[in-house]
Amino acid sequence: MSYRLVTLNSGNKIPSIGLGTYNIPGSKTTQIVYEALKVGYKSFDTAVLYGNEEEVIAGISQFLKDNKDVKRSDIFYTTKLWNNQVGKNETTKAINKMMEQIGDLEYIDMLLIHSPLPGKQRRLDAWKIMQEAVAQGKIKNIGVSNYGPQHIEELLNWSELKIPPAVNQIEISPWCMRDEIANWCLNKNIQVEAYAPLTHGQRLQKQEPEFAQIMKKYNKTAAQILIKWSLQKGYIPLPKTATPSRLKENLEVNDFELTPEEINIISQEDVHDPTDWETFDAP
Ligand SMILES: NC(=O)c1ccc[n+]([C@@H]2O[C@H](COP(=O)([O-])OP(=O)(O)OC[C@H]3O[C@@H](n4cnc5c(N)ncnc54)[C@H](OP(=O)(O)O)[C@@H]3O)[C@@H](O)[C@H]2O)c1
């Protein structure tokens, strides 16, 4: 198996690596998801924003039809509520639509609030509806994305909280470390999903000599070293690729272990260079 299973605070398990699907064109998504399942991916991260949920579902569905030895419960399907779907009526409507789309998959493994930007009242109203959807069996786990500790505290201190967030999905790479927030989450038993673990591809071409030496030592690509770094930091990386040959490459990270010194060399604690949005200070 090319991944291990991480136990969430819900008691359910999630694969330690997931395929990111942002920016995979709709026309290619079903095929890429199918190919990914063939090489061993079991977890898929999409969002309403990405406009490819139906295609991700179609790829999984087809694979399950063609491979009777793989069970629905072996697969982990994550999607996210976009900002305009966060709120009492908005979230109810969004989940109803997702349930119409889900088809043979029958349930959503993880639903995230994509960002805290909708504001406190709408965040909490949405969470209430999400908790109800879990009770109804529509969704197995619920979580957040791009939340700062104060947004999570708001949830944890809320009198109507029944289900704490299972994950916080945030951007993390050696050039955007976020150790403080990540450790804060892990200490609260909230798993950290690392998005853009490959820096959107921006730092894969040219490496510092010390990084290149580590690649050479293990005979691994930059992408593989970054994915391993993320796993050894205790995160769940979500590398995206729309290139079939890279799907396999990005999973081949089990035959080596970075030393603590190498983790330090790769970590760029003094650099803060996110490739995506930052919403931690949102009111
Ligand atoms: N919650 C949020 O707000 C949020 C924000 C951003 C992302 N995400 C999630 O996290 C996932 C990953 O982030 P991301 O897509 O932004 O960026 P990423 O995974 O850091 O990087 C993807 C880029 O790296 C390239 N790449 C992948 N594997 C490679 C390899 N082995 N060698 C060379 N290049 C490689 C890809 O090219 P090709 O595709 O052309 O192969 C693509 O250009 C997303 O897809 C999404 O699911 C969530």
The ligand as an SDF file (V2000), in Angstrom:
LIG
                    3D

 48 52  0  0  0  0  0  0  0  0999 V2000
   -8.2610   24.7480    0.5910 N   0  0  0  0  0  0  0  0  0  0  0  0
   -7.7110   25.6040   -0.2330 C   0  0  0  0  0  0  0  0  0  0  0  0
   -7.9140   26.8230   -0.1570 O   0  0  0  0  0  0  0  0  0  0  0  0
   -6.7820   25.0830   -1.2900 C   0  0  0  0  0  0  0  0  0  0  0  0
   -5.9910   25.9660   -2.0320 C   0  0  0  0  0  0  0  0  0  0  0  0
   -5.1260   25.4430   -2.9810 C   0  0  0  0  0  0  0  0  0  0  0  0
   -5.0670   24.0820   -3.1790 C   0  0  0  0  0  0  0  0  0  0  0  0
   -5.8700   23.2260   -2.4790 N   0  0  0  0  0  0  0  0  0  0  0  0
   -5.8390   21.7520   -2.7010 C   0  0  0  0  0  0  0  0  0  0  0  0
   -4.5070   21.2840   -2.6480 O   0  0  0  0  0  0  0  0  0  0  0  0
   -4.1600   20.6720   -3.8840 C   0  0  0  0  0  0  0  0  0  0  0  0
   -2.6950   20.8520   -4.2150 C   0  0  0  0  0  0  0  0  0  0  0  0
   -2.3580   22.1980   -4.3720 O   0  0  0  0  0  0  0  0  0  0  0  0
   -2.0760   22.8700   -5.7860 P   0  0  0  0  0  0  0  0  0  0  0  0
   -2.8260   22.1260   -6.8190 O   0  0  0  0  0  0  0  0  0  0  0  0
   -2.4010   24.2930   -5.6370 O   0  0  0  0  0  0  0  0  0  0  0  0
   -0.5190   22.7790   -5.9860 O   0  0  0  0  0  0  0  0  0  0  0  0
    0.6350   21.6560   -5.7760 P   0  0  0  0  0  0  0  0  0  0  0  0
    0.0750   20.3190   -5.5710 O   0  0  0  0  0  0  0  0  0  0  0  0
    1.5670   22.2290   -4.8000 O   0  0  0  0  0  0  0  0  0  0  0  0
    1.3620   21.7330   -7.1940 O   0  0  0  0  0  0  0  0  0  0  0  0
    0.7730   21.3170   -8.3900 C   0  0  0  0  0  0  0  0  0  0  0  0
    1.7370   21.6540   -9.5240 C   0  0  0  0  0  0  0  0  0  0  0  0
    2.9040   20.8400   -9.4180 O   0  0  0  0  0  0  0  0  0  0  0  0
    3.0830   20.1240  -10.6450 C   0  0  0  0  0  0  0  0  0  0  0  0
    3.5710   18.7740  -10.3050 N   0  0  0  0  0  0  0  0  0  0  0  0
    2.9280   17.8060   -9.6260 C   0  0  0  0  0  0  0  0  0  0  0  0
    3.6990   16.7170   -9.4610 N   0  0  0  0  0  0  0  0  0  0  0  0
    4.8710   17.0000  -10.0840 C   0  0  0  0  0  0  0  0  0  0  0  0
    6.0550   16.2510  -10.2780 C   0  0  0  0  0  0  0  0  0  0  0  0
    6.1910   15.0270   -9.7740 N   0  0  0  0  0  0  0  0  0  0  0  0
    7.0550   16.8480  -10.9750 N   0  0  0  0  0  0  0  0  0  0  0  0
    6.9330   18.0940  -11.4550 C   0  0  0  0  0  0  0  0  0  0  0  0
    5.8200   18.8470  -11.3150 N   0  0  0  0  0  0  0  0  0  0  0  0
    4.8000   18.2980  -10.6210 C   0  0  0  0  0  0  0  0  0  0  0  0
    1.7230   20.0760  -11.3010 C   0  0  0  0  0  0  0  0  0  0  0  0
    1.8560   19.9960  -12.6900 O   0  0  0  0  0  0  0  0  0  0  0  0
    0.9310   19.0450  -13.6000 P   0  0  0  0  0  0  0  0  0  0  0  0
   -0.4520   19.0430  -13.0250 O   0  0  0  0  0  0  0  0  0  0  0  0
    0.9920   19.7180  -14.9270 O   0  0  0  0  0  0  0  0  0  0  0  0
    1.5560   17.6990  -13.5950 O   0  0  0  0  0  0  0  0  0  0  0  0
    1.1480   21.4340  -10.8880 C   0  0  0  0  0  0  0  0  0  0  0  0
    1.6170   22.4500  -11.7250 O   0  0  0  0  0  0  0  0  0  0  0  0
   -5.1260   21.3230   -4.8780 C   0  0  0  0  0  0  0  0  0  0  0  0
   -5.2100   20.6340   -6.0990 O   0  0  0  0  0  0  0  0  0  0  0  0
   -6.3810   21.3540   -4.0610 C   0  0  0  0  0  0  0  0  0  0  0  0
   -6.9830   20.0620   -4.0510 O   0  0  0  0  0  0  0  0  0  0  0  0
   -6.7080   23.7170   -1.5200 C   0  0  0  0  0  0  0  0  0  0  0  0
  1  2  1  0
  2  3  2  0
  2  4  1  0
  4  5  1  0
  4 48  2  0
  5  6  2  0
  6  7  1  0
  7  8  2  0
  8  9  1  0
  8 48  1  0
  9 10  1  0
  9 46  1  0
 10 11  1  0
 11 12  1  0
 11 44  1  0
 12 13  1  0
 13 14  1  0
 14 15  2  0
 14 16  1  0
 14 17  1  0
 17 18  1  0
 18 19  2  0
 18 20  1  0
 18 21  1  0
 21 22  1  0
 22 23  1  0
 23 24  1  0
 23 42  1  0
 24 25  1  0
 25 26  1  0
 25 36  1  0
 26 27  1  0
 26 35  1  0
 27 28  2  0
 28 29  1  0
 29 30  1  0
 29 35  2  0
 30 31  1  0
 30 32  2  0
 32 33  1  0
 33 34  2  0
 34 35  1  0
 36 37  1  0
 36 42  1  0
 37 38  1  0
 38 39  2  0
 38 40  1  0
 38 41  1  0
 42 43  1  0
 44 45  1  0
 44 46  1  0
 46 47  1  0
M  CHG  2   8   1  16  -1
M  END
$$$$
